[in-house]
Amino acid sequence: MGPILVFGHRNPDNDSICSAVAYAHLKNVTDTEGVYVPARLGPVPPETAWVFERFGVDLPDEILHVRTRVRDAMTGDAVTVHADDNLLTAGRRMREHGVRALPVVGAGGIVRGLLNQSALAELYIDETEMRGFETMPVNVGRLAEVLDGRLLVGDPDTMLTGRVLIGAMEPDTMVSYIEPGDTLIVGDRRRTQPRALGAGAACLVLSGGHVPDPSVLELARQRGAALVVSPHNTYTTARLVNLGHAVSGVMDTTPLLVGPDALLAEVGEDLMESTHREALVVDEEGRLVGILTRTNLARGFRRRVVLLDHNELSQSAPGVEEAQVLEIIDHHRVGDVQTAGPILFMNLPVGSTATIVAERYVDLDVVPPAGMAGIMLAAVLSDTVLLKSPTTTPTDHAVAARLAAQLHVDPVEFGLEMFRARGAGATFSAEDAVSADLKEYRVGELSIGVAQVETVDAASFLERAGELAAALEAFRARRGFDLAMLLVTDVVREGSQVFATGKTRVAERALGIDLAGGSAWMDGVLSRKKQVAARLLEAAGA
């Protein structure tokens, strides 16, 4: 089924990434049947990088989507065959493993072709003649091997390149059919055996386990011919001879090849429309990593995900509507993510998703390691703006105090250090400021984007007010928002400078401010969710 991805929203903030990593750790401890892998949907904010380095925690990898890939549905442990194996080996391997096709590989696992049941079946369709060795030579050793036979005379490396005949006629008649280089399958026909060698047969296959007279063995040596004794009857021997050919002579040399990260929906269309029932999954070097069959497609595999800090499609990973959502842990409004069945959906009115995750550790009687405690404390402090935001609840205070005590740090001092790290060494970028921490909202036909920058040095941003306003308008036009806003939140002064462009009357009416000058100060406004977004949505829907 593959790992279960745990991730926060797009344009991730500290809470989104920290909560996903901590929750994935908790699930791996408490759910022994699943493998939970944290991920992120965007770049790492500076304070998050600082926090993870501070506590020695690995940052999660970024993912671009959660659409089902070939690697999610393929059979990874594919049964293979080598190009120089005989067809009998291949057929037995198919039967033993219950598969209908075998990838053909060479040295280093490089794909050389595909052998399927239809190719083997073609060997038995034409019952009027034996398939000879003219187009697909076989060496004597391989012929003896496929017959479970004994090589009495001859070099096992000698190549047989003629026809294959069955000696069921009178000797005079049989000899008239034999040409130099042919192989003759014959039973205990003592008159036919020497005459066949005299006519130039390159190999005699004696069925029924019959050993010829010493004179026949000597004649074979003199003529440079091979002599193989098969323990099977003539009919079985003849059928097995057909399977002595090398796989390379029968395999499909142009199979459908796909990459493991190709989208399953796109590859599935190609596979269903092609004559192939299988696609071979190869890496960039052409090495086999799996096989994708129509049976794999029929299983309807979907990637499994756990959503943290969001529950709206517009804020989630591309393709989440195709995925199987197993859990949602969030502290925002209820959005539009739908599931086929009931799931664990924890949506609590607290200041941080990390607060909920920390409480889940308590509920499940798990003590978080120092690293997990550290990133959860950082997430609580960043999302509640040092516990000053109006979204902050007694639960947030209690969780922050508990985690800080475990780490032996002062939460306020730690939080200020974290906020300073947010801008340390960073070059000002108006484009990043208006888009880095963005939340998107939609009410009816109105689309709204609200970005937020939380800083202990708001003055450095306000000195570039003109650049911020221009970048915000360019961003609004590029993304197609009806209203775009930026909150520059001063965590020391406990307020925000609000920039807006587009349908600014909606913002003015909702927030009770005058944006004629391009921006306005809102004292005490720290929470985008509770003090800005909620009022915007109410005003837009009025």
Salt bridges, closest charged atoms under 4 A:
ASP13 OD1 - HIS9 NE2 3.47
ASP15 OD2 - HIS331 NE2 3.74
GLU47 OE2 - ARG422 NH2 2.85
GLU62 OE1 - ARG40 NH1 3.53
ASP72 OD1 - ARG69 NH2 2.89
ASP72 OD2 - ARG303 NE 3.45
GLU127 OE2 - ARG239 NH2 3.52
ASP148 OD2 - HIS232 NE2 3.58
GLU170 OE1 - ARG191 NH2 3.23
ASP172 OD1 - ARG195 NH1 2.21
GLU179 OE2 - ARG163 NH2 3.87
ASP182 OD2 - ARG163 NH2 2.70
ASP188 OD1 - ARG190 NE 3.74
ASP213 OD1 - ARG190 NH1 2.73
GLU218 OE1 - ARG221 NH1 3.65
ASP252 OD2 - HIS276 NE2 2.98
ASP261 OD1 - ARG69 NH1 3.74
ASP261 OD1 - ARG71 NE 2.89
ASP283 OD2 - ARG287 NE 3.08
GLU285 OE1 - ARG287 NH2 3.25
ASP309 OD2 - HIS9 NE2 3.10
ASP309 OD1 - HIS331 NE2 3.20
ASP309 OD1 - HIS332 ND1 3.68
GLU312 OE1 - ARG333 NH2 3.18
GLU322 OE2 - ARG67 NE 3.88
GLU327 OE2 - LYS27 NZ 2.64
ASP330 OD1 - HIS332 ND1 2.76
GLU359 OE1 - ARG402 NH2 3.00
ASP363 OD2 - ARG360 NH1 3.84
ASP383 OD2 - HIS331 NE2 3.24
GLU417 OE1 - ARG54 NH1 3.54
ASP437 OD1 - ARG528 NH2 3.02
GLU440 OE2 - ARG479 NH2 2.45
GLU454 OE1 - ARG422 NH1 3.38
GLU467 OE2 - ARG464 NE 2.77
GLU473 OE2 - ARG476 NH2 3.04
GLU494 OE2 - LYS388 NZ 3.38
GLU508 OE1 - ARG505 NH1 3.22
